[in-house]
Every structure is written in C-alpha cells, then in structure tokens.
Amino acid sequence: MVDDTLQRLLDTEMQAEALVAEALAERERTIAEASAEAEAAERRFAARVPEIQATFLSKAEDKAAQTIAELERRYAERAKELRGMADQCQVDAIQSALDAFLDPERT
C-alpha cells in the first residue's frame, strides 16, 4: 500500500513535471512567434519607409507648387495694378506737359 501511494506520488510528480515542461515549451513557442511577428512587422514598415517618404514629399511638392502659383498670381495682379498706375501717371505727366507747352501762362 505504501508502495502504491509512493508510486502514485511519483506518477503525479512526473505528470506535473511533464505539464511544467509542456508549459515552458509553449511559452518559448509563444515568445518565438511574437518575436517573429514583430520582426516581420518591422521589415514591412522598413520596406514602406520609401513609399511613405515619397508620399510626404509629393504632398509637400504639391503644396509648394500651389503656394508658388498663388504668389505668381498675386505678383501678376500687383504688376498689372502698378502698370496701370504708371500708365495713368504717364498720361497725367503728358497732359501736364502739353498744358504747360500750349498755355505757358497757366503754370
């Protein structure tokens, strides 16, 4: 009877050790899987970096082109406005010169 009890205890201990070994192996497999998944995600991200950079660069270039176009439009408007003012000043100056030439007493 003592032998049976001892044998059952030994069997139970062996089962417990087997369960612990199985749990440790499962833990190691889980860690290895997680590590492999993390490395794969890192590689996928690293592979996408040029694409991400290109997207941001493209957007920045588009924004710069829009800004340049807006500045050129404003410049053209201002140049047209200044040209109109210069033309008017020229007309006024010619008119004043003609008035002075045609009627010297007026000046």
KEKE-518481 format. One record per atom (N, C-alpha, C): x, y, z; residue in three letters. Coordinates in Angstrom, 3 decimals, always signed. Example, Ala and Ser with C-alpha at 12.3 -4.5 7.8 and 13.67 -1.06 7.14 Angstrom:
residues 2
xx,yy,zz,nugu
+13.190,-5.690,+7.800,ALA
+12.300,-4.500,+7.800,ALA
+13.200,-3.300,+7.800,ALA
+12.850,-2.250,+7.080,SER
+13.670,-1.060,+7.140,SER
+12.900,+0.030,+7.870,SER
end
This chain:
residues 107
xx,yy,zz,nugu
+0.805,-1.178,+0.000,MET
+0.000,+0.000,+0.000,MET
+0.861,+1.260,+0.000,MET
+1.881,+1.293,+0.816,VAL
+2.794,+2.420,+0.827,VAL
+3.465,+2.529,-0.537,VAL
+3.793,+1.366,-1.090,ASP
+4.404,+1.376,-2.409,ASP
+3.454,+1.968,-3.453,ASP
+2.166,+1.626,-3.338,ASP
+1.176,+2.188,-4.260,ASP
+1.073,+3.697,-4.095,ASP
+1.074,+4.154,-2.863,THR
+0.974,+5.587,-2.595,THR
+2.206,+6.301,-3.130,THR
+3.364,+5.716,-2.850,LEU
+4.600,+6.307,-3.353,LEU
+4.606,+6.319,-4.884,LEU
+4.129,+5.231,-5.469,GLN
+4.101,+5.161,-6.927,GLN
+3.164,+6.224,-7.495,GLN
+1.987,+6.398,-6.849,ARG
+1.053,+7.424,-7.309,ARG
+1.669,+8.805,-7.166,ARG
+2.367,+9.034,-6.055,LEU
+3.035,+10.324,-5.858,LEU
+4.094,+10.551,-6.935,LEU
+4.870,+9.524,-7.220,LEU
+5.890,+9.639,-8.261,LEU
+5.242,+9.887,-9.626,LEU
+4.158,+9.163,-9.900,ASP
+3.451,+9.363,-11.171,ASP
+2.897,+10.785,-11.263,ASP
+2.324,+11.263,-10.163,THR
+1.768,+12.615,-10.138,THR
+2.873,+13.646,-10.322,THR
+4.003,+13.417,-9.655,GLU
+5.135,+14.340,-9.804,GLU
+5.642,+14.338,-11.243,GLU
+5.703,+13.180,-11.857,MET
+6.160,+13.095,-13.243,MET
+5.171,+13.802,-14.174,MET
+3.874,+13.635,-13.889,GLN
+2.864,+14.331,-14.691,GLN
+3.001,+15.846,-14.531,GLN
+3.237,+16.269,-13.279,ALA
+3.405,+17.705,-13.025,ALA
+4.639,+18.227,-13.750,ALA
+5.728,+17.475,-13.690,GLU
+6.942,+17.888,-14.388,GLU
+6.704,+17.943,-15.899,GLU
+5.941,+16.996,-16.413,ALA
+5.630,+16.989,-17.847,ALA
+4.784,+18.211,-18.203,ALA
+3.815,+18.540,-17.337,LEU
+2.988,+19.729,-17.573,LEU
+3.830,+21.003,-17.543,LEU
+4.760,+21.073,-16.575,VAL
+5.634,+22.241,-16.483,VAL
+6.503,+22.337,-17.734,VAL
+7.057,+21.219,-18.160,ALA
+7.900,+21.214,-19.359,ALA
+7.080,+21.624,-20.584,ALA
+5.844,+21.122,-20.665,GLU
+4.972,+21.481,-21.785,GLU
+4.639,+22.974,-21.746,GLU
+4.358,+23.500,-20.562,ALA
+4.047,+24.928,-20.427,ALA
+5.260,+25.776,-20.799,ALA
+6.449,+25.350,-20.365,LEU
+7.666,+26.087,-20.713,LEU
+7.905,+26.064,-22.229,LEU
+7.667,+24.908,-22.839,ALA
+7.846,+24.803,-24.290,ALA
+6.832,+25.700,-25.009,ALA
+5.584,+25.690,-24.526,GLU
+4.559,+26.555,-25.118,GLU
+4.937,+28.023,-24.951,GLU
+5.475,+28.372,-23.797,ARG
+5.922,+29.749,-23.537,ARG
+7.013,+30.139,-24.533,ARG
+7.970,+29.269,-24.730,GLU
+9.062,+29.542,-25.666,GLU
+8.535,+29.684,-27.099,GLU
+7.574,+28.810,-27.471,ARG
+6.981,+28.915,-28.813,ARG
+6.246,+30.251,-28.971,ARG
+5.509,+30.643,-27.934,THR
+4.769,+31.906,-27.983,THR
+5.724,+33.083,-28.109,THR
+6.804,+33.059,-27.346,ILE
+7.807,+34.132,-27.414,ILE
+8.439,+34.169,-28.803,ILE
+8.775,+33.002,-29.341,ALA
+9.390,+32.939,-30.673,ALA
+8.422,+33.456,-31.736,ALA
+7.142,+33.083,-31.631,GLU
+6.138,+33.570,-32.585,GLU
+5.994,+35.082,-32.508,GLU
+5.893,+35.592,-31.285,ALA
+5.736,+37.038,-31.107,ALA
+6.954,+37.778,-31.646,ALA
+8.122,+37.234,-31.390,SER
+9.351,+37.856,-31.883,SER
+9.385,+37.843,-33.415,SER
+9.001,+36.724,-34.003,ALA
+8.986,+36.621,-35.468,ALA
+7.966,+37.594,-36.061,ALA
+6.795,+37.705,-35.432,GLU
+5.777,+38.641,-35.917,GLU
+6.268,+40.083,-35.812,GLU
+6.931,+40.404,-34.697,ALA
+7.457,+41.765,-34.526,ALA
+8.525,+42.064,-35.579,ALA
+9.400,+41.107,-35.831,GLU
+10.436,+41.299,-36.846,GLU
+9.822,+41.458,-38.235,GLU
+8.786,+40.670,-38.526,ALA
+8.116,+40.779,-39.827,ALA
+7.450,+42.148,-39.964,ALA
+6.811,+42.607,-38.893,ALA
+6.177,+43.930,-38.927,ALA
+7.229,+45.015,-39.128,ALA
+8.366,+44.861,-38.472,GLU
+9.461,+45.824,-38.628,GLU
+9.967,+45.847,-40.071,GLU
+10.115,+44.667,-40.664,ARG
+10.576,+44.589,-42.058,ARG
+9.552,+45.214,-43.003,ARG
+8.261,+44.949,-42.755,ARG
+7.218,+45.548,-43.605,ARG
+7.257,+47.066,-43.495,ARG
+7.415,+47.562,-42.270,PHE
+7.478,+49.012,-42.081,PHE
+8.709,+49.586,-42.776,PHE
+9.851,+48.943,-42.585,ALA
+11.090,+49.429,-43.213,ALA
+10.953,+49.427,-44.734,ALA
+10.244,+48.447,-45.269,ALA
+10.051,+48.389,-46.719,ALA
+9.141,+49.519,-47.198,ALA
+8.250,+49.984,-46.326,ARG
+7.309,+51.042,-46.710,ARG
+7.867,+52.443,-46.489,ARG
+8.976,+52.566,-45.787,VAL
+9.531,+53.896,-45.497,VAL
+9.731,+54.717,-46.774,VAL
+10.343,+54.173,-47.821,PRO
+10.498,+54.986,-49.039,PRO
+9.151,+55.435,-49.618,PRO
+8.160,+54.548,-49.578,GLU
+6.825,+54.907,-50.079,GLU
+6.216,+56.030,-49.238,GLU
+6.348,+55.912,-47.931,ILE
+5.816,+56.943,-47.027,ILE
+6.529,+58.270,-47.278,ILE
+7.851,+58.212,-47.401,GLN
+8.611,+59.435,-47.668,GLN
+8.205,+60.043,-49.006,GLN
+8.026,+59.197,-50.006,ALA
+7.634,+59.695,-51.331,ALA
+6.266,+60.369,-51.274,ALA
+5.354,+59.786,-50.509,THR
+4.023,+60.377,-50.366,THR
+4.116,+61.752,-49.725,THR
+4.863,+61.834,-48.626,PHE
+5.012,+63.130,-47.956,PHE
+5.715,+64.141,-48.862,PHE
+6.739,+63.688,-49.573,LEU
+7.462,+64.581,-50.480,LEU
+6.541,+65.079,-51.592,LEU
+5.738,+64.173,-52.129,SER
+4.796,+64.555,-53.184,SER
+3.802,+65.594,-52.677,SER
+3.284,+65.367,-51.479,LYS
+2.333,+66.329,-50.902,LYS
+3.013,+67.675,-50.665,LYS
+4.248,+67.645,-50.176,ALA
+4.981,+68.895,-49.933,ALA
+5.241,+69.629,-51.250,ALA
+5.595,+68.871,-52.288,GLU
+5.829,+69.492,-53.597,GLU
+4.538,+70.095,-54.154,GLU
+3.430,+69.385,-53.982,ASP
+2.135,+69.917,-54.436,ASP
+1.798,+71.207,-53.703,ASP
+2.004,+71.203,-52.393,LYS
+1.718,+72.398,-51.594,LYS
+2.631,+73.545,-52.024,LYS
+3.906,+73.244,-52.259,ALA
+4.843,+74.282,-52.709,ALA
+4.416,+74.829,-54.069,ALA
+3.993,+73.949,-54.969,ALA
+3.548,+74.393,-56.296,ALA
+2.316,+75.289,-56.176,ALA
+1.396,+74.921,-55.282,GLN
+0.207,+75.755,-55.065,GLN
+0.598,+77.121,-54.518,GLN
+1.515,+77.119,-53.564,THR
+1.964,+78.377,-52.966,THR
+2.647,+79.250,-54.013,THR
+3.500,+78.638,-54.826,ILE
+4.192,+79.389,-55.885,ILE
+3.179,+79.958,-56.872,ILE
+2.193,+79.144,-57.262,ALA
+1.166,+79.620,-58.204,ALA
+0.398,+80.795,-57.607,ALA
+0.066,+80.704,-56.327,GLU
-0.652,+81.800,-55.665,GLU
+0.209,+83.061,-55.619,GLU
+1.491,+82.905,-55.285,LEU
+2.389,+84.062,-55.249,LEU
+2.552,+84.675,-56.639,LEU
+2.671,+83.830,-57.656,GLU
+2.788,+84.348,-59.023,GLU
+1.517,+85.086,-59.437,GLU
+0.358,+84.555,-59.046,ARG
-0.905,+85.219,-59.360,ARG
-0.967,+86.590,-58.683,ARG
-0.593,+86.624,-57.400,ARG
-0.593,+87.905,-56.678,ARG
+0.406,+88.885,-57.302,ARG
+1.577,+88.361,-57.675,TYR
+2.596,+89.201,-58.295,TYR
+2.068,+89.789,-59.600,TYR
+1.417,+88.948,-60.408,ALA
+0.878,+89.413,-61.693,ALA
-0.200,+90.473,-61.469,ALA
-1.057,+90.246,-60.466,GLU
-2.091,+91.243,-60.162,GLU
-1.461,+92.568,-59.747,GLU
-0.468,+92.478,-58.872,ARG
+0.188,+93.699,-58.385,ARG
+0.936,+94.387,-59.525,ARG
+1.610,+93.624,-60.379,ALA
+2.327,+94.207,-61.518,ALA
+1.347,+94.908,-62.454,ALA
+0.189,+94.282,-62.677,LYS
-0.833,+94.893,-63.531,LYS
-1.338,+96.191,-62.902,LYS
-1.559,+96.139,-61.597,GLU
-2.019,+97.334,-60.876,GLU
-0.981,+98.458,-60.967,GLU
+0.277,+98.110,-60.724,LEU
+1.348,+99.109,-60.798,LEU
+1.517,+99.635,-62.221,LEU
+1.395,+98.750,-63.219,ARG
+1.499,+99.178,-64.610,ARG
+0.377,+100.162,-64.932,ARG
-0.829,+99.881,-64.448,GLY
-1.953,+100.795,-64.652,GLY
-1.698,+102.144,-64.005,GLY
-1.155,+102.111,-62.789,MET
-0.838,+103.365,-62.098,MET
+0.247,+104.125,-62.855,MET
+1.259,+103.411,-63.344,ALA
+2.343,+104.054,-64.092,ALA
+1.811,+104.650,-65.391,ALA
+0.945,+103.899,-66.063,ASP
+0.352,+104.424,-67.302,ASP
-0.456,+105.690,-67.022,ASP
-1.218,+105.677,-65.935,GLN
-2.014,+106.856,-65.588,GLN
-1.110,+108.043,-65.252,GLN
-0.030,+107.769,-64.519,CYS
+0.921,+108.846,-64.197,CYS
+1.552,+109.399,-65.476,CYS
+1.841,+108.503,-66.416,GLN
+2.420,+108.937,-67.691,GLN
+1.424,+109.816,-68.453,GLN
+0.178,+109.389,-68.484,VAL
-0.859,+110.186,-69.156,VAL
-0.982,+111.549,-68.484,VAL
-1.008,+111.561,-67.148,ASP
-1.111,+112.823,-66.406,ASP
+0.095,+113.717,-66.687,ASP
+1.288,+113.120,-66.733,ALA
+2.503,+113.896,-66.984,ALA
+2.492,+114.472,-68.396,ALA
+2.074,+113.659,-69.362,ILE
+1.994,+114.150,-70.748,ILE
+0.968,+115.272,-70.841,ILE
-0.158,+115.071,-70.177,GLN
-1.197,+116.100,-70.200,GLN
-0.691,+117.391,-69.563,GLN
-0.003,+117.278,-68.451,SER
+0.551,+118.470,-67.792,SER
+1.584,+119.151,-68.679,SER
+2.418,+118.350,-69.332,ALA
+3.436,+118.911,-70.224,ALA
+2.781,+119.614,-71.406,ALA
+1.762,+118.999,-71.979,LEU
+1.047,+119.629,-73.090,LEU
+0.360,+120.924,-72.645,LEU
-0.260,+120.860,-71.472,ASP
-0.917,+122.066,-70.952,ASP
+0.112,+123.179,-70.759,ASP
+1.252,+122.840,-70.214,ALA
+2.296,+123.838,-69.976,ALA
+2.855,+124.351,-71.296,ALA
+2.984,+123.479,-72.252,PHE
+3.518,+123.874,-73.550,PHE
+2.524,+124.740,-74.321,PHE
+1.261,+124.328,-74.287,LEU
+0.243,+125.049,-75.048,LEU
-0.199,+126.348,-74.361,LEU
-0.137,+126.378,-73.067,ASP
-0.568,+127.578,-72.337,ASP
+0.468,+127.861,-71.249,ASP
+1.602,+128.467,-71.600,PRO
+2.688,+128.680,-70.653,PRO
+2.286,+129.578,-69.481,PRO
+1.287,+130.381,-69.629,GLU
+0.890,+131.287,-68.550,GLU
+0.153,+130.544,-67.441,GLU
-0.385,+129.404,-67.731,ARG
-1.142,+128.634,-66.743,ARG
-0.255,+128.061,-65.651,ARG
+0.925,+127.776,-65.939,THR
+1.802,+127.130,-64.973,THR
+2.417,+128.036,-64.031,THR
end
